Amino acid sequence: MLFNSFMFLLVFLPVTYIVFWNLHSAAQRYVWLAFTGYVFYGYWNPWFCLLMAFSTLVSYFAGLGFLTLQTPLARRLCLIIPIAIDLALLGFFKYANFGLEATQWLIDSVGLDWRLPEEMLVPFMEGWQLKFRDIVLPVGISFYTFHTISYIVDSYRRVITPTRNIFEFAAYVSLFSQLVAGPIVRFRQIEEDLENLGAADRTRWLPIGVAYFIYGFAEKVLLADTLAGFIDPAFKTWDQLSTLGAWSAVLGYTFQLYFDFSGYSSMAIGLGYMFGLRIPLNFNSPYKATDPSDFWRRWHISLSTCLRDYLYIPLGGNRGGEWLTYRNMLLTMLIGGLWHGANWTFVVWGAYHGILLALYRVFAPSWDRLPHLVRQLSMFFAAMIGWVYFRSDSVTIANHILATMFVPTAGVDVLRPDVFALVLAIAAWWGMIGPNVQELTANFAWRPRHTLLFAAIFGAALALIAGGRNSPFLYFQF
């Protein structure tokens, strides 16, 4: 189910909202949020719910283990076993095909004449053979796996006290507003609001929740989806693009990706407010960043902080000297890249950003003395080059597009370049100069002009959806 669909806007959200606020205890609201989360998730494929339920139970019982078992060995087992299970599930569904293809490539590279089997016998179902290439990636598995793992690690570190209420934990994992594409919400970030959910006031955060949702809706439908109408056809003909067409496609995708994901995050935050839960910020004008570190403090903040706290710092962070620091940066960004998808393009993209971070660490004193505009435009250009790999289906395609961008080439351009240029200019102003959503909603108080503005935005977006412009969010694939 998509936020930008009539099913969600006219059926799911009103029913969920009305019933939720007519329940009067935290326990009832936990059950309702968990139930609606599974309905929302099961809309894609009901079988996905079984996988999420299993992961939820594993992590919930690990939390109970931390409450009752106090010996160091028992606590380590409660940490290692459930994380291993969660990672095994993620690895199978997301990386099995990639692992087999990489292994076959290595076998071919050393000259061995040996083909890996394309199918395997599933031992607990006699006679059923599963082809690896037929494995379906469950929507949002990377996001809720991060939720469960962060909960386990924080419980082990005694940062949080695990909940004994299974429905509270299930509501946290399956919270529909951020279930399939983030932000990655740690239990400790909404623990207080969950605990006080029975006493939540419906009207306290409703205005700011509606504002966040409408602005996010505009980012997704009016900007990201409009840009997609120009960008997607261009990337389908990647081998026919002219130099101008390649630059146009990459520039357009740079803003499409931002407004698509930022729009989802804003809508998720708004929905959280509407249900009495304060979901943390996930974007803070990343294209205003002036260096790689600044970029990752602004882009997908929930992921970058999780990578920092659960990977970079445990690896040693910057405590082991310069070379170990560079190694930790590169490993963190490589894993962060691979988290996005089982493709070499994401590995290259992660390594690229790891190298950018390392270079900035070396040259920061000189870089920081440059004019602000030079640093901002340079960082934007560096991020845009990385998006070529992020968007492409293969490294070969990415290299071809980059070559086309920098070597004058004749070919096709984007559709309706005049209209595209206008939409791109609006997106560039909002993304690089104008206020972001949190700045627009700072100290928000509902006024009559907001009613007219939001009605106009919402009406225009609904008209586009009715006209068939209703695309999934880009981060659903992760």
N, C-alpha and C positions, 0 to 999 in steps of 0.2 A: 504494500500500500504506500502510495506516495503522498507527501504533504501537499504537493501541487496537483491533487486530483479531487474530483467532485465527491468520490466515495469518502475520502478523508474529511474534506471540508464540510460536507452537508450531512453526513451520516455518522462516521466514527467519532469525530471530535465533539459534536454537540451531545451525543449520547453519553460518551465517556465523561464529559465535563458535568453534565446535569446530574448523572447518577453519583459521581464522586462527591459533589458538594451537598448531596442529600444524605450521604452517610455521615455518621456522627462520631465514630471512634477511629483511632489510628489503625486498629486491627482490621476493621472493615475496609478502610481505604487501602491498606496494604494488599488485601485480597483482590480488591477491584483493580488496582494498578497492575498487579501481577497478571490477572486474568486478561485485561485489555492489552497488556504487552504481548501476551502469547497470541491473542487474536490478531493483533497488528502484524506480528512476525509471521504467523501462520498463513497470512494472506498470500505470501509468495509461494510457500510450500509447507504444508502442515508437518511434514517429516522433519523439517528443520527444528521444530519445537522440541522434539525428543532429544536432539543433540544439545540444545541450550539447557534443557531441564537436567540432563545428566551432568553437564559441566557445573550447573548451579548447585546440585546436590553434593557433588564432590567437594566443592569449595566451602559449602555450608558446613559439612561434617568436619572438614579441616578446621574451620573456625571453632566448632565445638571441642575439637581435640585440644586446641590451644587453651581453652577454658578449663579443661579437666586434667590434662597431662602436663606436668611441670618439669619432668626430667629433661636434660638437654637432648638426649637421644630421641625421646618421643617427640619433642618439639621439632627437631630437625626432620624427622620422618613426616610429620604433619605439614612441613614446608615442602619437602622434596617430592613426595609421592603425588599430591594433587597437582602441583605445577607440572610434573612430568606427564601426567594424564592429559592436562589441558594442552600442553605443547604437542603431545603425540596426536591428539585430535586435530589441532590446527595444522600440524605438519602433514598428516595424511590427506586431509581434504584440500589443503592449499598448495602443498609442495611435492606431492607424490609424483605427479607427471613431470614436473620440473626436475626432480631428482633423477628420475629414470632417463630423461632426455640428456641431462648432464653426464650421467654415468655412461650412456651409450656413446656420447661424443668423445669422452676420454678413451673408451675402448677403441673407437675408430681411429683416434689420434695416434695411438701406439701401434696401430697396424694389425690388431687382432681381428680375426674373422669370427665374431661371436655376436649374436643378436639377443638382447634381453627379451624375455617373454612379454607379450603385450597384455596378457591377462593373468590373473592369479585366482586360485581356488580359495574361496572364503571358507575356512574350516568349520564354522558353526552353522553353515547352511549347506547341507550336502547337495552337490550337483549344481550349485550356483557359481558361475564364474563372473568376476567383476573385471571389466576392462578399465585400466587406469585412465585411458583417455575419456572415459565416460563419467569420471568422478565430477560431481557438481559441487561448486564452491558455495557453501551456505552463506547467504547474505549476512554481512556484519559480523562474521565469526571472529575476525581479528579484533574488533572493538570489544565485544563482550568477553573475549578471552583476556584482554588487557584488564578489564574490570575485575574478573575473578582472580587473576594473578596478583594484581595490586592489593586486593583485599587480603589474600593469603600472606603476602610479604609484610604488609602493614600490621597484620595480626601477630605475625612472628616477631616483628620488631617492637611490639607493644605500643605502636602508634595509635591503634584503635583497640577497643574492646569488642570482640566479635559478638554479633547479635545472636540471641537464642531463638528469635522469631523467624521461622523459615519463610513466612510470607513477606516480612520486611526485607529479607535478603533477596527473595525472588523478585520483589518489586524493584529493588535497586538494579539487579542485573537486567531485567526485562523492561525497564522504563522506556516506553515507546518513543518518547521525544528524542532520545539520543541513542537508541538501541543499534541502529544499523549503520550510522556514519558519524557517531560522536556528537559532541566532544567526549573524550575519554574521561569519565567522571570517577574519581576515587571515592570510596565509601566515606572517608573522613571529611570530604568536601561537602557532602549533603547529609551527614549523619545527624547533625542537630535538627535540620528541617524534617528529616524522616521521623526522628523521635518525637517531635512536636506536631506531627501531621494531624493528629486528632483535634488540636486546638487552633489549626491554621485558619486565618481569616480570608474568605473568598475575595474580598475587595481590596485587600492590602496591596497586592502586587499585580492586580489585574490590569490597570492602565499601562504599566511598563511592559507587562507581558504581551499585551496586544500590540504595542508599539514595536517591540522586538520582532514579533511574528510578521507584521505587515512589512516592515523594512526588509526582513530576510526574504519574504515572499517576492518583493520587488527585485531584490538582487538576483534571485534565481530565475524568475519568469521573465521579467522585463529586460534584464541585461544578459545573464548567462545563456538562457535559451535563445534569445535573439542572436547573440554572437554565434551560438552553435549552428544556426541556420546558414551561416556563411562558412564557418570553419570546418564542419564535418564533411561537406562535399569536397573542400579543398584537400583535406588529408586523405580522402579516398582516392584522389588522383595525385598523390604525392610525387610520383615519378614523371608527371607532366607539368609541374608547377614552374613558373618563371621565377626569377630572383625576387621580383616584387610580390608575386603570389606566395612564395615561401615565407618572406618576411611578414606579409599580411596574415597568413595562417598562424604563424608562431606568435605574433603579437596578439592576435585575437584569442588564441588559446590561453595565453598568459593571463588575460583578464577573465575569460570564460571560466577557467578553473578556479580562480580566486572567488569570483562572485557566486559560482555554483556552490562551493564548499562553505564559504563565509555565509551565504544565504541559508544553507541548511543549518549551520551552527547558530545563527541568529534566531531562526525559527525554533530550534530545539530549546534555546535559552528562554525564548518567549513562552513556549509551552510549559517549560518548567515553572516559570513564575505563575502562570495561570493555574497550576496545580499545587502551589505553595512550596516549590522547591527551587532553590537558587543554584542553577547550573553555572559553573565558572566560564569565564571568557575564553574564547578559542582563537580569535583573530584580532589583531590590533594594527590595522593598516600596514601590512608587511611590505608593500611597495614604497613605503616611506622610509624603509630601513636604509642605513648608510654603510653597513658592513655585514659580513656573514653572521656574526654573533647576534647582531641586532635583528637580522632577518628571522633567525630561529627563536628569538624572544617574542616575535610578532606573528609568525606563521604557525598554524596548528599547534597552539601553545600547549594544549593538553598532551599531545604526543611528545613534543620536544622536552617538556618537563618530566614526563614518565621515562623517556630514554635517559635523561640526565640522572634521575633519582634511582632507577632500577637497573641501569646498565653502565653508564659512564662512571658514576661515582664508585659503585662496587668494583669496577675494573681497576680503580686506582685514581680516576680523575686526573687532576694535575699535580698529584702529590709525589710522583715518582721520578721527577726530572723531565726535561724537555722531550726526549725521544719517546719515553713511555706515554707522555701526554699526547703526542701526535698519534701514537699507535691507538690509544684509547679513543681519540676523536674519530679516527678512520674506521675502527671497528664499530663504534656506535652508529656512525652514519651508514656504514655498509649494511648493518643489521636493520637500521631504520629504513633504508631503501628496499631491502628484501621483504620487510614487513608489508610494504605496499603491494607487492605482487610477485608471483613466481615467474620472473622474466629477467634476462640479463640486462635489459634496459634499466630496470630499477636498481640493479647492482651498480651499474655505471653511474646512474644518477646519485646514489648514495655516496659512492666513492668521490664523485665530483664535488659534492658539498663538504665531504670530509677534508678534501684537499683545500677547498676555499677557506674553511675554518682554520686549518693549519697555516696557510699563507697569511691570513689576517693576523694570527698570533705572532708571526715573525715580523711582519711589517706594520703592525698597528701604530707605533709612534709616528711613522712617516705618513701613513694613510690618514690618520685622524687630523693631520694639519691641513689637508686639502679642503677646498670650499665645500660646503654642505651639499649644494646642488650637484657637484661633480661626483661626490660619494654616493648620493642617492641614485643618480642615473646610472652610474657604473654598477652598483649592486643590482639594480633592476635589470640591466643588460645581462649580468652574470646569472641571475635567476632565470631569465628568459632562455638562455642557452641550455640550462639544465632541463627546462620543461620540454625541449625537443626530444630528449630521451624518455622522459616521463610519459609523453603522449604517443610515441611511436611503438609499433608492434614488435619491432626488432631493432637491434643495433645497426644493422645494414640500412634500414629505412632512415633511422635518425642521422646516420653519417651522410646519406644522400641528401637529406633536407638541409643539413648544415653546409654541405658543399654547394648546394644550389643558392643558399643565402649569401655566400661569400665569393662565389665565382659567377660572374654575369652569365645568365642563362635565359634563353627564350622559352616561352611556354605559356600556360594559362594562368589567369589571375583569379582572385576570389569573385564570386557572383556579386553583381551590383556594387562595384567598388565605391560609388558615391554614397550610397546608403550605409555601406559597411564603415566607411570613414567617419560618418556622423555618429554611429553607434559606438565605434571605438573611441572617438574623442570624448563622449560622455563617460564611458567606462574609465578611460585614463584619468579624467578629471576627478571622478569619485574615488578611484583607487589610489591616486598618487598625490592629490592636493586637497580634495574635499574632506568633510568630516565622515568618520566611520559611524557605525550603528550605535556603539556605546557612547560616542560623543553626542550624537543626535538625541539619545535618550537620557543623558545625564540630567539629573534633577527634573525628571519628566513630570509634568502635571497636565492633566487633560484639559484642553481648551477647545472652544468651538471650531477653531481653524484646523485642529487635528482631525475632527470628524470629517470635514470636507476633504482634506489631504488624503487621509487613509481610505475614504470611500472611493476617491478617484484612482488611487493606486490599486486598491483591491479590485475595483471594477475593470480597470484596464487589464490586469493580470488574468482575471476570470475570462475576459473576452478572448485573450490569447489561448488560454487552455481550451475553451470551447471551440476554438478554431483548429485544434489539433496539436498545438505546441505544448506538449506535456511529456517531457523527457525525464528519465530517472536521474538521480543525483550521481555525479561522476564518482564519488567516493563509495558508492554502493559496491563497486567491484572489489573493494579491499576488505 
